[in-house]
Structure formats: structure tokens, C-alpha cells
Amino acid sequence: MTMNPSRFFSQNDLDRIAAAVKEAETRTAGEIVPYVVGRSDLYEEAVWRGAFLLSFATLFVFVFLRRFTDVWMPVTFSEAAMITLLAGGAGAALVAFVPALKRVMAGKSLMDQRIADRAAHAFITEEVFNTRDRSGIMIFLSLLERRVQVVGDSGINAKVEQDEWDDVVRRIVQGMKNGKPADGLIDAINKCGELLERRGVEIRPDDTNELPNVLRMSKE
């Protein structure tokens, strides 16, 4: 299942986010790039895990009832095998189409890896590195996984502590929990502007807007 980012952000939200980026960048030489994807990966491993788990559970029930109870099962061996295969297909479909199940079957470690890879790919494809002072920041939100990463270029990371990035992430997560993703993202953007200004990423007299202010969105 793909979660379409356009369902989460109205045109008014997009305008507000672009205005927030523009305002934040008036205080710093940093370039802030918000990016939202529907998912960071297909998680085929999770689908296979769901298929295996439900087929194994079905087979276990058949064996248990036959070996350890007096319950009469009016099915042949071939029919039981077919039911087990169908259960595996149902397990795969459930994981594929129910986001909560996909997150459970994927697991934190796998999601962390795929989100980091997807955020790094977005950082490169959006050319966030292509700034004069290496002062680009990508605020990356992956909807399926409900995860946020802040990816700063070398000129930024040298001046900002990890706990400060964690505070930026927390603001977006809180907005998502409240059902107001745009508000959370705008709060995080404002925080980035304040943080960079305080950390000495100062705007220059000849500073220009090197990257577009718009929210980038992708289904995957």
C-alpha cells in the first residue's frame, strides 16, 4: 500500500510551508528542504514474513487438532495443504495492504536502514549538497513508517548537536500525532531557522536562495 503525501497536505498547507522556509532562510545562510514520501521501501521481507507466519499458524492448528484432540476435521491432507497455502496468501495480502502490520513485520532495524537509505538518496537527488557553504538541511518525513530524519550537510553538522536535531524531529512527530502534519513541519522549519542562526550559520550580504522553498513530495 502506498500512502500518498498529497492526501496529508492541502494547497494552503503547501503555501504555508513554503512561506515558513522562506522566512526561516531570512535569518541564516542555511537552505532548508522539506521532503515527504509515502514510504521508504516496499518491504518485501515483511510481506514474506506475514505469509510464512499465517501459513505456519494454520498448519500448526491442523497438526495440533489432529494429534492432541478428538476434534473431527473433515478435510483431506491435500485440502489441508491448500488451506495452508491460501492462509499464506492471506497473510501476505494483509501485510501488503495494512500499514500497521507492515511496520510490525518489517521491524525497527529494517525500517531504520531503509529510511536512512531513502533519505540519503533524496538528499542527493534534490541536490541539497549543492550550496556554497555546504549548509543544506533536508527534513525527511516517511509516512508509512511514521519516521522523520534530519539530514544536514557537512557545513551544518559541524555546528549542530544531535539532541538539537532530535528536537526538530520531535516537533514533526507531535504534529503527526495531533493530525496536523503541516503545523508540525512548519514548527520544525522555524526551529531549524532559529537553531542555525544561534549556531552561527549567518546570512551573508550576497546570500541568494540556492534551493526552491517548496515541499517536495513523492509517493515512494
C-alpha positions as CSV (number, residue, x, y, z in Angstrom):
1,M,0.0,0.0,0.0
2,T,1.3,3.5,-0.9
3,M,0.4,6.5,1.3
4,N,0.0,9.5,-1.0
5,P,1.5,12.6,0.6
6,S,-0.9,14.9,-1.2
7,R,-3.7,13.5,1.0
8,F,-1.9,14.9,4.0
9,F,-1.2,18.4,2.8
10,S,-3.7,20.9,1.2
11,Q,-2.7,23.7,-1.1
12,N,-3.0,26.1,1.8
13,D,-0.6,23.8,3.8
14,L,1.9,23.8,0.9
15,D,1.8,27.6,0.7
16,R,2.3,27.9,4.5
17,I,5.2,25.5,4.4
18,A,6.9,27.4,1.5
19,A,6.4,30.7,3.4
20,A,7.9,29.2,6.6
21,V,11.0,28.0,4.6
22,K,11.4,31.5,3.1
23,E,11.0,33.2,6.5
24,A,13.5,30.8,8.2
25,E,16.1,31.4,5.5
26,T,16.0,35.2,6.0
27,R,17.9,34.6,9.3
28,T,20.5,32.1,8.1
29,A,22.7,31.0,5.2
30,G,21.2,27.5,5.6
31,E,19.0,26.1,2.9
32,I,16.0,24.1,4.4
33,V,14.5,21.4,2.2
34,P,11.3,19.6,3.5
35,Y,10.7,16.3,1.7
36,V,7.8,13.9,2.3
37,V,7.5,10.3,0.9
38,G,4.7,7.9,1.1
39,R,7.1,5.1,2.0
40,S,10.8,4.5,2.0
41,D,10.6,0.9,0.7
42,L,8.3,-1.9,-0.4
43,Y,9.4,-4.1,2.5
44,E,9.1,-7.3,0.6
45,E,10.7,-9.1,3.5
46,A,7.7,-8.1,5.7
47,V,5.2,-9.5,3.1
48,W,7.1,-12.8,3.1
49,R,7.2,-12.9,6.9
50,G,3.4,-12.3,7.0
51,A,2.8,-15.1,4.5
52,F,5.1,-17.5,6.5
53,L,3.6,-16.6,9.9
54,L,0.0,-17.2,8.9
55,S,0.6,-20.3,6.9
56,F,2.7,-21.8,9.8
57,A,0.0,-20.9,12.3
58,T,-2.6,-22.6,10.1
59,L,-0.5,-25.7,9.7
60,F,0.2,-25.8,13.4
61,V,-3.6,-25.7,14.2
62,F,-4.2,-28.6,11.8
63,V,-1.4,-30.7,13.4
64,F,-2.4,-29.8,17.0
65,L,-6.1,-30.7,16.4
66,R,-5.2,-33.9,14.7
67,R,-2.5,-35.1,17.2
68,F,-3.7,-33.8,20.5
69,T,-7.5,-33.5,20.4
70,D,-10.5,-35.6,19.4
71,V,-11.9,-32.8,17.1
72,W,-13.0,-34.3,13.8
73,M,-11.6,-32.4,10.8
74,P,-13.5,-33.3,7.5
75,V,-10.5,-32.3,5.3
76,T,-8.0,-34.4,3.5
77,F,-4.3,-33.9,3.6
78,S,-4.4,-32.2,0.2
79,E,-7.2,-29.9,1.3
80,A,-5.3,-29.0,4.5
81,A,-2.3,-28.2,2.3
82,M,-4.4,-26.0,0.1
83,I,-5.9,-24.2,3.1
84,T,-2.4,-23.6,4.4
85,L,-1.2,-22.1,1.1
86,L,-4.3,-19.9,1.0
87,A,-3.6,-18.7,4.5
88,G,-0.1,-17.8,3.4
89,G,-1.5,-15.7,0.6
90,A,-3.9,-14.0,3.0
91,G,-1.0,-13.2,5.4
92,A,1.0,-11.7,2.5
93,A,-2.0,-9.6,1.4
94,L,-2.7,-8.4,4.9
95,V,0.8,-7.2,5.4
96,A,0.9,-5.6,2.0
97,F,-2.2,-3.6,2.5
98,V,-2.4,-2.8,6.2
99,P,0.4,-0.3,7.2
100,A,0.4,-1.2,10.9
101,L,1.0,-4.9,10.1
102,K,3.7,-4.0,7.6
103,R,5.5,-1.9,10.2
104,V,5.3,-4.8,12.7
105,M,6.5,-7.4,10.2
106,A,9.3,-5.2,8.9
107,G,10.7,-4.4,12.4
108,K,12.5,-1.3,13.6
109,S,16.0,-2.3,12.4
110,L,15.0,-2.9,8.8
111,M,12.9,0.3,8.7
112,D,15.7,2.4,10.2
113,Q,18.1,1.1,7.5
114,R,15.7,1.7,4.6
115,I,14.6,5.2,5.8
116,A,18.3,6.2,6.1
117,D,19.0,4.9,2.6
118,R,15.9,6.7,1.2
119,A,16.7,10.0,2.9
120,A,20.3,9.8,1.7
121,H,19.0,9.2,-1.9
122,A,16.6,12.2,-1.6
123,F,19.4,14.4,-0.3
124,I,21.5,13.6,-3.4
125,T,18.7,13.8,-6.0
126,E,17.4,17.1,-4.7
127,E,21.0,18.4,-4.7
128,V,20.8,19.6,-1.1
129,F,24.6,19.3,-1.0
130,N,24.9,21.9,-3.8
131,T,25.1,25.0,-1.7
132,R,28.0,27.5,-1.4
133,D,28.7,26.8,2.2
134,R,27.5,23.2,2.3
135,S,24.7,24.5,4.5
136,G,21.8,22.5,3.2
137,I,19.3,20.7,5.5
138,M,16.8,18.1,4.5
139,I,13.8,17.4,6.8
140,F,12.7,14.0,5.6
141,L,9.4,12.5,6.6
142,S,8.3,8.9,5.6
143,L,4.6,8.4,6.2
144,L,4.2,4.6,6.1
145,E,6.9,4.2,8.8
146,R,5.9,7.3,10.7
147,R,9.5,8.3,10.9
148,V,11.5,11.6,10.5
149,Q,15.1,12.2,9.7
150,V,17.0,15.4,9.6
151,V,20.0,15.2,7.2
152,G,22.4,18.1,7.4
153,D,25.3,18.8,5.1
154,S,28.9,19.0,6.4
155,G,28.8,22.7,7.0
156,I,25.8,22.3,9.2
157,N,26.6,19.1,11.1
158,A,29.8,20.6,12.3
159,K,27.9,23.2,14.3
160,V,24.7,21.4,15.5
161,E,24.4,18.8,18.2
162,Q,22.4,15.6,17.7
163,D,20.0,16.4,20.5
164,E,19.1,19.6,18.7
165,W,18.2,17.7,15.6
166,D,16.2,15.3,17.8
167,D,14.1,18.3,19.0
168,V,13.4,19.2,15.3
169,V,12.2,15.6,14.7
170,R,10.0,15.6,17.9
171,R,8.1,18.6,16.6
172,I,7.1,16.9,13.4
173,V,6.2,13.7,15.2
174,Q,4.0,15.6,17.6
175,G,2.3,17.3,14.6
176,M,1.6,13.9,13.0
177,K,0.2,12.6,16.3
178,N,-2.1,15.6,16.5
179,G,-3.3,15.1,13.0
180,K,-1.7,18.3,11.9
181,P,1.4,17.3,9.8
182,A,1.7,20.8,8.2
183,D,1.8,22.5,11.6
184,G,4.4,20.1,12.8
185,L,6.6,20.6,9.7
186,I,6.3,24.4,10.0
187,D,7.2,24.3,13.6
188,A,10.3,22.2,12.7
189,I,11.3,24.6,9.9
190,N,11.0,27.5,12.2
191,K,13.2,25.7,14.8
192,C,15.8,25.0,12.1
193,G,16.0,28.7,11.3
194,E,16.4,29.7,14.9
195,L,18.9,26.9,15.5
196,L,21.1,27.8,12.6
197,E,21.0,31.5,13.4
198,R,22.0,30.7,17.0
199,R,24.8,28.4,15.9
200,G,26.4,31.0,13.7
201,V,25.3,29.9,10.3
202,E,25.0,33.6,9.4
203,I,23.4,35.0,6.4
204,R,25.8,36.9,4.1
205,P,25.1,40.3,2.3
206,D,25.3,38.5,-1.1
207,D,23.2,35.5,0.0
208,T,20.8,34.0,-2.6
209,N,18.1,31.4,-2.4
210,E,20.0,28.4,-3.7
211,L,17.2,25.8,-3.5
212,P,13.5,26.1,-4.0
213,N,11.4,26.7,-0.9
214,V,8.6,24.2,-1.8
215,L,7.7,21.0,-0.1
216,R,8.9,18.1,-2.2
217,M,6.6,15.1,-2.2
218,S,6.8,11.6,-3.6
219,K,4.6,8.5,-3.3
220,E,7.6,6.4,-2.8
